[in-house]
Amino acid sequence: MSSPAPVMWDGFEDGIFVGYFNPLLEDSVLQCTAGGKIEIFYSLEEATAACAEAEEESSFWETLGKVVLVVAAVALIIVTGGAALAAIAAVGAASGALATGIAVTVAALEVAGCLLTVKALYDYSQDGDEEALFKEVALGFLFLGAGKVIEKGFRMWKAGKAAKAGDQLLEVGEELSERAMRQQDVIDDVQNGVETLGTNKRKGNYGEMKMDRHLEDITEINGNPANLSRLGDDAVESLDQTIAKGIDGVYENANPPPQYIIAEAKYNTSKLGNTLDGPQMSDDWINGSDRLTDAVGEEAANQIRLAKMLDPESVQSVLVHIDPAGNVTTSAVDALGNVAGAWP
């Protein structure tokens, strides 16, 4: 049996947007290059009927594949609370698209396995047919096992891809290390009295460098390992660097959750302000005036918005305060731009 290879949703509402994506229609279809298609069902009864119809016209293994796709469609609707979005089509060109497809496939297989196992136990309680119980439970574990095999295979593929890209990753790591050293040299000069801050520009730039060094040095968030790296190429490396308006820093965590951190540095008595787009660091402010896109680029910005849509806790906003002595404290900021206590 071939693994599902979805291409793009067909028949979604092109002129309307929910968030940043087009909503699906009842007759929207996701074509699969491996054969067949994913359709949307709003009830288990409809999905079951579709499986029965497929069974009449297909061999056992073809039917098995269609069951997986039906379950995937039902699961997508359940997860999104009934508002199924064309997320796969919207991020088709993004670097995480393959991982999304694998995750959906594995989830579908595991859901199918659980449903089949539960159904087997229910049928047995009704008719006591031990042979049927054995067959259905075995089929359920086949689904579960297939999900684990696909997931393991994808991890092995990722490991191989990472090994091939080793030289490139090494170069990026060296660049980051050089930036970190340049920032730390400036910070040390300030703390040792070699450099004075004086102007608001120098204070702001010093605060952003302290923010970079503090967040990228974090090794744990809420008891989980963490490894943050700054996205974009706008890092501050000089006290006299021209101040860029917008988001001070966006960081990706190599060991999510959370997956992304959006941060704002404030030095001494400086506080979050109000703008035409709403309170600073609120969701409206972050997405307003192209701030997120300007900070990390369009592709990464869309990935961050999608991650927050699927799981609001995967993207966290943080206020980083730096006092005149160089001490750093961090606070969480909610979607409305209100400081919501210590972070993490």
C-alpha positions in Angstrom: 0.0 0.0 0.0 1.3 3.4 -0.9 1.6 6.2 1.7 -0.9 9.1 1.2 0.7 11.9 -0.8 -1.7 14.8 -0.7 -1.2 17.6 -3.3 -3.6 20.5 -2.8 -7.1 21.2 -1.8 -9.5 21.7 -4.7 -12.8 23.6 -4.5 -12.0 25.8 -1.4 -13.5 29.3 -1.2 -10.8 31.4 -2.9 -12.3 34.9 -2.2 -12.7 34.5 1.6 -10.0 34.2 4.3 -10.2 32.8 7.9 -7.2 34.2 9.5 -4.6 33.9 6.7 -6.1 30.8 4.9 -9.0 30.0 2.7 -11.9 28.0 4.3 -12.9 24.7 2.8 -16.4 23.9 1.4 -18.5 20.8 1.9 -17.4 19.4 -1.5 -13.7 20.4 -1.2 -11.4 17.5 -2.2 -7.7 16.9 -1.5 -6.2 14.9 -4.3 -3.6 12.3 -3.6 -0.8 11.4 -6.1 -0.7 7.9 -4.8 -4.3 7.4 -6.0 -7.7 8.4 -4.5 -8.7 11.5 -2.7 -9.4 12.9 0.7 -13.0 14.1 1.2 -14.7 15.8 4.1 -17.3 14.1 6.3 -19.1 15.7 9.2 -20.1 12.6 11.0 -18.8 9.1 11.8 -21.9 7.7 10.1 -21.1 9.4 6.8 -17.4 8.4 7.0 -18.5 4.7 7.7 -20.8 4.8 4.8 -18.0 6.0 2.5 -15.8 3.2 3.8 -18.6 0.6 3.0 -19.0 2.0 -0.5 -15.3 1.9 -1.1 -15.2 -1.7 0.1 -17.7 -2.8 -2.5 -15.6 -1.4 -5.4 -12.1 -2.1 -4.2 -9.8 -4.8 -3.0 -9.1 -5.2 0.7 -5.8 -3.2 0.6 -7.3 -0.4 -1.5 -10.1 -0.1 1.0 -7.7 -0.1 3.8 -6.0 2.9 2.3 -9.3 4.8 1.8 -10.2 4.1 5.4 -7.0 5.9 6.4 -7.9 8.9 4.3 -11.4 9.1 5.5 -10.3 9.0 9.1 -7.7 11.7 8.4 -10.5 14.0 7.0 -12.7 13.3 10.0 -9.8 13.9 12.4 -8.9 17.2 10.7 -12.5 18.5 11.3 -12.5 17.4 14.9 -9.1 19.0 15.7 -10.1 22.3 14.1 -13.5 22.4 15.9 -15.5 22.0 12.7 -13.8 24.9 10.9 -11.6 22.9 8.5 -9.0 25.2 6.9 -7.0 24.7 3.8 -3.8 24.7 5.8 -2.0 22.0 3.8 -2.5 24.0 0.6 -1.5 27.2 2.2 1.8 25.9 3.5 2.5 23.5 0.6 5.7 25.3 -0.3 6.9 25.7 3.3 9.8 23.7 4.6 7.6 22.0 7.2 5.0 20.7 4.7 6.4 17.2 4.5 6.5 17.0 8.3 2.8 18.1 8.4 1.9 15.4 5.9 3.7 12.7 7.8 2.1 13.9 11.1 -1.4 13.8 9.6 -0.8 10.3 8.1 0.6 8.9 11.4 -2.3 10.5 13.4 -4.8 9.0 11.0 -3.3 5.5 11.2 -3.3 5.7 15.0 -6.8 7.0 15.2 -8.0 4.2 12.8 -6.2 1.6 15.0 -7.8 2.9 18.2 -11.3 3.0 16.5 -10.9 -0.6 15.2 -9.8 -1.9 18.5 -12.7 -0.2 20.4 -15.1 -1.5 17.8 -13.7 -5.0 18.2 -14.3 -5.0 21.9 -17.8 -3.6 21.5 -18.7 -6.2 18.9 -17.4 -9.0 21.2 -19.5 -7.7 24.1 -22.5 -8.1 21.8 -22.0 -11.4 20.0 -19.1 -13.1 21.8 -17.4 -14.0 18.5 -13.8 -14.6 19.6 -12.6 -15.2 16.0 -13.9 -11.8 14.9 -12.5 -10.2 18.0 -9.0 -11.6 17.1 -9.2 -10.4 13.5 -10.4 -6.9 14.3 -7.9 -6.4 17.1 -5.1 -7.6 14.8 -6.2 -5.1 12.2 -6.3 -2.4 14.8 -2.7 -3.1 15.8 -1.7 -3.2 12.1 -2.8 0.4 11.8 -1.0 1.4 15.0 2.2 -0.4 13.9 2.1 1.2 10.5 1.9 4.6 12.1 5.0 3.9 14.2 6.9 2.5 11.2 6.1 5.7 9.1 7.1 7.9 12.0 10.4 6.1 12.5 11.2 6.1 8.8 10.6 9.8 8.6 12.9 10.4 11.6 15.6 8.3 9.9 15.1 10.3 6.7 15.4 13.6 8.6 18.6 12.3 10.3 20.1 11.5 6.9 19.1 14.8 5.5 20.7 16.6 8.4 23.9 14.7 8.0 24.1 15.7 4.3 23.6 19.3 5.3 26.2 19.1 8.0 28.7 21.5 6.4 26.0 24.1 5.9 24.8 23.8 9.5 28.3 24.1 10.7 28.7 27.4 8.8 25.5 28.7 10.2 26.6 27.7 13.7 29.9 29.5 13.2 28.1 32.6 12.1 25.9 32.5 15.1 28.8 32.0 17.4 30.6 35.0 15.9 27.6 37.2 16.4 27.2 36.0 20.0 30.9 36.8 20.7 30.6 40.3 19.1 27.5 41.0 21.2 29.1 39.7 24.4 32.2 41.9 23.8 30.0 45.0 23.6 28.1 43.9 26.7 31.3 43.3 28.6 32.6 46.8 27.6 29.5 48.3 29.0 29.6 46.4 32.3 33.3 47.1 32.7 32.8 50.8 32.1 34.7 50.9 28.8 31.6 52.0 27.0 28.8 54.3 28.4 25.2 54.2 27.3 24.1 57.8 27.5 21.6 58.0 24.7 18.3 56.2 24.3 19.6 54.6 21.1 22.6 53.1 22.9 20.4 51.9 25.8 17.9 50.3 23.4 20.7 48.5 21.4 22.3 47.3 24.6 19.0 45.9 25.7 18.5 44.0 22.5 21.9 42.5 22.7 21.3 41.4 26.3 18.0 39.9 25.2 19.7 37.9 22.4 22.3 36.6 24.8 19.8 35.7 27.5 17.2 33.9 25.3 19.8 32.0 23.3 21.5 30.9 26.5 18.3 29.3 27.9 18.5 25.6 28.1 15.2 24.8 29.7 11.6 26.1 29.5 9.0 24.8 31.9 11.1 21.7 32.7 11.6 20.8 29.0 15.0 21.1 27.2 15.2 24.3 25.1 17.5 25.6 22.4 16.5 29.0 21.0 18.0 30.6 17.9 17.2 34.0 16.5 15.3 34.1 13.1 16.1 36.9 10.6 19.3 38.8 10.0 18.5 42.0 11.9 20.4 41.3 15.2 22.0 44.3 16.9 25.8 44.1 17.2 26.7 47.7 17.9 25.6 50.4 20.5 25.4 53.0 17.7 23.5 50.8 15.2 20.5 52.5 13.7 17.4 51.4 15.6 15.0 49.4 13.5 11.3 49.8 14.3 9.1 46.7 14.9 9.6 43.4 16.7 12.9 43.3 18.6 13.5 39.5 18.2 11.8 36.3 17.0 13.3 32.9 18.1 12.8 29.4 17.1 13.1 26.6 19.6 14.8 23.4 18.3 13.1 21.5 21.2 9.5 22.6 21.2 7.2 23.3 23.0 7.1 26.2 22.6 8.1 26.4 19.0 8.5 30.1 18.7 9.2 33.1 21.0 8.4 36.7 20.0 10.3 39.0 22.3 10.5 42.8 23.1 13.4 44.3 25.0 12.9 47.2 27.4 15.7 49.0 29.2 15.3 50.4 32.7 12.0 52.3 33.0 10.9 51.8 29.4 7.5 50.1 29.1 5.3 48.6 26.4 3.3 51.4 24.6 0.1 51.8 22.6 0.1 52.1 18.8 -2.4 52.5 16.0 -2.3 48.7 15.6 -3.1 48.1 19.3 -1.0 47.6 22.4 2.7 46.8 21.8 3.3 43.0 21.7 -0.4 42.2 21.3 -1.3 39.8 18.5 -2.8 42.7 16.6 0.4 44.7 16.9 2.6 41.7 16.0 0.7 41.0 12.8 -0.1 44.7 12.0 1.9 46.8 9.6 3.7 43.7 8.4 5.9 43.6 11.5 6.2 39.8 11.7 6.9 39.5 8.0 9.5 42.3 8.2 11.2 40.5 11.1 11.5 37.0 9.7 10.4 37.0 6.1 7.1 35.9 4.6 7.6 32.2 4.6 8.7 32.0 8.3 5.9 34.5 9.2 3.3 32.2 7.7 4.7 29.2 9.5 4.5 31.1 12.8 0.9 32.2 12.2 -0.1 28.6 11.2 1.6 27.2 14.4 -0.3 29.7 16.6 -3.6 28.9 14.8 -3.1 25.1 15.4 -1.8 25.6 19.0 -1.8 29.1 20.6 0.7 27.9 23.2 3.3 27.0 20.5 4.0 30.7 20.0 4.7 32.8 23.1 5.2 36.5 23.5 7.8 37.6 26.0 8.8 41.0 27.5 12.5 41.1 28.4 13.5 43.8 30.9 17.1 44.9 31.4 18.0 47.0 34.4 21.0 49.4 34.6 23.1 46.8 36.4 22.5 44.3 33.4 20.1 42.0 35.2 17.5 40.4 33.0 13.9 39.4 33.9 11.4 38.0 31.5 7.5 38.2 31.6 4.8 36.6 29.5 2.6 38.9 27.4 -0.9 37.7 26.5 -2.7 38.1 23.1 -4.1 41.5 24.2 -0.7 42.9 25.1 -1.0 42.6 28.8 1.9 41.5 31.0 0.7 38.2 32.4 3.3 37.2 35.0 6.8 35.7 35.0 8.0 33.7 32.0 8.7 30.9 31.6 
